[in-house]
Amino acid sequence: MEILRHIVVLIHLVGFAVLFGSWVVEAVGGKHRITRLMHWGLAIAGIAGLILAAPWGGADLDYAKIGVKLVILLIIGALLGIGSGRQRKTGSVPPAIFWSIGVLTLANAAIAVLWT
Ligand code: HEM
């Protein structure tokens, strides 16, 4: 059971890497656009996160921390949706939306690692 949980943690980290990595590519030298990979990364991190939030494998869960992460994930999802819509209509993403996606993604990773 423990090994299975570790595999889900690994998938969760792959989702984070895909979301944050694709955002960094756009932030550094990119066109500050929202890409399909960001949506995929969020979906992978979100699904794996929800599986990890279930009480299994004897893990000791902090539901306040998980709740905050879930709210932030939903906000990132809303920003990706709104930003994609604007991108389709106007050809660019408002800077506040683009930068918030990266900052909130990093904030969720920081909460995961630093909230004890
Ligand atoms: C963009 C969204 C997210 C990011 C960037 C993110 C990032 C991370 C990272 C980096 C870790 C590893 C921490 C460590 O090993 O110490 C982690 C662990 C975890 N995350 Fe997330 N996360 C996100 C969303 C979520 C959501 C939505 C949930 C639950 C609803 C969740 C639940 C968990 C749990 C339970 C763990 C602990 C796994 C364990 O060590 O047993 N995460 N997250």
Boltz pocket constraint, residues with backbone or C-beta under 6 A from the ligand:
constraints:
  - pocket:
      binder: B
      contacts: [[A, 9], [A, 12], [A, 13], [A, 16], [A, 19], [A, 42], [A, 45], [A, 46], [A, 48], [A, 49], [A, 50], [A, 52], [A, 53], [A, 59], [A, 66], [A, 69], [A, 70], [A, 73], [A, 76], [A, 104], [A, 105], [A, 106], [A, 108], [A, 109], [A, 112], [A, 113]]
      max_distance: 6.0
